[in-house]
Every structure is written in structure tokens, then in C-alpha cells.
Amino acid sequence: MILVLHDILSALKISDKIVVMDEGKIIRCGIPEEILRCGVIEKIYGVSVKSVNAGGKTEFYCTEALEV
């Protein structure tokens, strides 16, 4: 199944694999943890996102909006 989401936190939470696009071009794809580690969300969308593993479940949250 393919879903198009514009809410980064929702995409990270429910996706097995994420494709990050910018201006119609695929920039990066991978599992949510890989997408966070490579820093592409910060670079493209100007949002800092962190993950916390609590009780075997990974939660994602925005820490700050960055100037792009």
C-alpha cells in the first residue's frame, strides 16, 4: 500500500519505508530510523525530528523548526 503524507511525524510513525521527495524528485528512501539518521528531513523541510524508544515502541517528535 502507498500513502502520500505531508505530516512528517505521522509518516514516520506508521510507515515501514519512507520516500522523501523534493520538487517531484526522490531524494532518499529507507526505514524511518535511516531517514532520521541521514538528516534529510532537517535539510529539506527545516524541521528537527528525534525518536525515543519507550517500552519497545518508537515515538517521534519535533524538537524545533529550523531556518532553511
C-alpha positions as CSV (number, residue, x, y, z in Angstrom):
1,M,0.0,0.0,0.0
2,I,1.2,3.5,-0.8
3,L,0.1,6.6,1.2
4,V,1.1,10.1,0.4
5,L,1.5,12.0,3.7
6,H,2.6,15.6,4.3
7,D,2.7,15.2,8.1
8,I,6.2,14.1,8.8
9,L,5.5,12.7,12.3
10,S,2.6,10.6,11.0
11,A,4.7,9.2,8.1
12,L,7.5,8.2,10.5
13,K,5.1,6.6,12.9
14,I,3.0,4.4,10.5
15,S,5.5,3.7,7.7
16,D,7.7,0.7,7.1
17,K,9.5,2.6,4.4
18,I,9.6,6.3,3.5
19,V,10.4,8.0,0.3
20,V,11.5,11.7,0.8
21,M,10.7,13.9,-2.2
22,D,11.6,17.5,-3.0
23,E,10.1,19.2,-6.1
24,G,8.9,15.9,-7.5
25,K,12.3,14.2,-7.2
26,I,13.2,11.3,-4.9
27,I,15.9,12.4,-2.6
28,R,16.1,9.5,-0.2
29,C,14.3,6.3,0.8
30,G,14.6,3.9,3.7
31,I,13.1,2.9,7.0
32,P,12.1,5.7,9.4
33,E,15.3,5.4,11.5
34,E,17.5,5.6,8.4
35,I,15.7,8.7,7.2
36,L,16.2,10.4,10.6
37,R,19.9,9.5,10.8
38,C,20.8,10.9,7.4
39,G,19.4,14.3,8.3
40,V,17.4,14.8,5.1
41,I,14.3,15.9,6.9
42,E,16.2,18.8,8.5
43,K,17.8,19.7,5.2
44,I,14.7,19.7,3.1
45,Y,11.8,20.5,5.4
46,G,13.6,22.6,8.1
47,V,12.3,20.6,11.0
48,S,14.4,18.7,13.6
49,V,12.8,15.4,14.4
50,K,14.0,13.0,17.2
51,S,13.0,9.5,18.1
52,V,12.6,7.9,21.6
53,N,12.2,4.2,22.2
54,A,9.8,3.7,25.1
55,G,8.6,0.2,26.0
56,G,9.6,-1.3,22.7
57,K,7.7,1.3,20.8
58,T,9.4,4.2,18.9
59,E,7.9,7.6,19.2
60,F,8.8,10.6,17.0
61,Y,8.6,14.3,17.9
62,C,9.7,17.6,16.5
63,T,12.3,19.4,18.6
64,E,12.4,22.7,16.7
65,A,11.7,24.4,13.4
66,L,14.9,25.4,11.7
67,E,15.6,28.3,9.3
68,V,16.0,27.0,5.8
